[in-house]
Amino acid sequence: MTATTATSAAPLETTANPLLKAWEGPYGLPPFAAIRPEHFEPAFEQALAEHRAELALMASQTEAPSFANTVAAFDRSGRRLTALEHLFSTLSASATSPALQAAQRRLAAPLAAHNNAVYMNAALFARIETLHEQRDHLGLDAQQRRLLERIHLDFVRAGARMQGEARRRYAALMERLAELHTRFGQNVLADEGGYQLVLRTEDELAGLPGFVRAAARQAALDRGLTAPEAHVITLSRSLIAPFLTFSERRDLREQAWRAWVSRGEHAGESDNRDLIREILRLRHEQAVLHGYAHYADYALADTMAGKPAAVQGLLGQVWEPAKAAVERERALLDAERERLGHADPIQDWDWRYYAEKVRQQRYQLDETEVKPYFPLDAMVQAMFDCAGRLFGLRFVHQPQVAGYHADVKVYEVRQADGRVRGLFVQDNFARPTKRSGAWMNALRWQARNGIEALPIILNNNNFAKGAPGEPTLLSFDDTRTLFHEFGHGLHGLLSQVEFERLSGTQVLRDFVELPSQLMEHWMAEPAVLKRHARHFRTGEPIPDALLDKIKAAATFNQGYETVRYCASALVDQAIHGLGTGDVPDVVAFERETLQRLGLPAAVGMNHRFTHFQHLFSGNFYAAQYYVYLWAEVLDCDAYEAFVEAGDPFDAATAKSLLDNILSVGNSREPGATYRAFRGRDAQVTPMLQGRGLVEPPAVQA
């Protein structure tokens, strides 16, 4: 089945550029093999011109504004441009090259300028403003009203009400910010891709278990180091984190750790420090032009939290208990250090190492014992099985459908009745041409406004690939990441809305992580693990005794993980909450803020400013890194509905989750969406208990 492609809205010229032809691949996929970096600029030039013409016609029509001729028409405009933007961002993040990066830098400002022209189109905004003022009297259904309100707010937040010099200045700010965001992300990738710690001797490999050695060997081969003794530690989290956990070479741990935390902080072309300062100045000016005191006020105005005080309130409930938990954990680590006869105090590059020793001693849990039960392919099937049992979905691999890289796998997603629901594209492995982290994005959103568009949803991970002929073995945390991104994927795949602007994960930022974090709960369900966590050599299911150990250790080291996350969220709030955009030294600001907050020694933070892509390679999480914790309150409380039902796959609860959260996208206000599922607002206690920061209630005899 081939869904209608989003590039069919305008006549296509005869051209050698594959991006300017109808995308006639399976399911409307782009012709990946034929695409070259030089194709994008002429394709964007035409797509931008087409979109401008559509909007000019829409704005100049003599017919009075109506929902159909203005709001719905705006939602379905620019489909070729949207398709190109999805494709361009996908390849730039997952399969880049110097030529593509150069095109990305050249296109950043023109694309931002076009966005400015769209949302500052005075005639078009006047029509939308008129409809917004009349919204109570237009006879709109709930989804139509939601679309009108969201599009109107999009225009307002993009500066549509600004006039004269303020409008000109705002447009210039947005273009410059687009350039800076692009450069920031490319600088981080340059530092990540340019680093390799080469290990050649048994002494240098000391302590590394077989799965880490296999991944390091594969990383060496990927980088052209074919000598049989060569192993490479990269700055991919799935490789450096286990290296810091197991390596007996403290000097090498320190070397790797320093490279990891200093990304973007090296003098030269990849130095992000001055870029961050300029980004912050421009964001502050942006907020002031909107009438806000600082950028955090502006960013949070369109969130569930609403104001910085609400964010600080949530983080404050967690920060002090987490610090107390860290000190309890430190005592255990120090005792283990002394037992091993190590005199040096614990530093940042030691924490994971001693935590693993404590995990082995206190809980008799060894990651090398766990990982053989978590081969990647089996865990992919586990998450597909969960989606089938919850929502009646089947994921059918389509090996004949090529993606943009040999690592990519394409799956047709079918409903229980056999109908195709969408396409799921999975790209699981780290490589030098791919940015770090894990994310979901779309090549096409589900929509019915003028077309019947089936979603094409992508999941990207950065797992360290196993050696040739060997499976890729995941850690428990890696498996959680796999399920997390799949939760985002389901949010996109299960969308059933009329309008593209309201589809899938295009919800408020502190609601978007609910489906992803909720999906993590099924990963840890004993019934799921017993069914799918099987030893990659013997096929034996994971033993009950090992499951008991995993459960017993579930909250160990959560103080460390929680403090690291909260530290990053708090410095994000602090720097975006300044009453001025002038930050002379962002590294000093970060250090001084952490000192003021009382960050425990040797713990660190998830992301330092100089490589904090959530904040500075775009504005999506700027002043909003707190959203993972906010959504964790929601997801822990939401999973309690399944606990209360007595079955993690309870059909009625799963149907309510589908009907009230996963399928509705942004067609409802998120608080109302959550209450429709849960019957009330979320409570914070399940989240605190889940992290081991408060004791669960005593069981009555």
Secondary structure by P-SEA (a helix, b strand, c coil): ccccccccccccccccccccccccccccccccccccccccaaaaaaaaaaaaaaaaaaaaccccccccccaaaaaacaaaaaaaaaaaaaaacccccaaaaaaaaaaaaaaaaaaaaaaaaaaaaaaaaaaaaacccccccaaaaaaaaaaaaaaaaacccccaaaaaaaaaaaaaaaaaaaaaaaaaaaaaaacccccccccccccccaaaaaaaaaaaaaaccccccbbbbccccccaaaaaaccccaaaaaaaaaaaaacccccccccaaaaaaaaaaaaaaaaaaaccccaaaaaacccccccaaaaaaaaaacaaaaaaaaaaaaaaaaaaaaaaccccccccccaaaaaaaaaaaccccccccccccccaaaaaaaaaaaaaaccbbbbbbccccccccccbbbbbbbcccccccbbbbbbccccccccccccccccccccccccbbbbbbbbbbbcccccccccccccaaaaaaaaaaaaaaaaaaaccccccccccccccccccaaaaaaaccccccaaaaaaccccccccccccaaaaaaaaaacccaaaaaaaaaaaaaaaaaaaaaccccccccaaaaaaaaaaaaccccccccccccccccccccccccccccaaaaaaaaaaaaaaaaaaaacccccaaaaaaaaaccccccccccaaaaaaaaccccccaaaaaaaacccccccccc
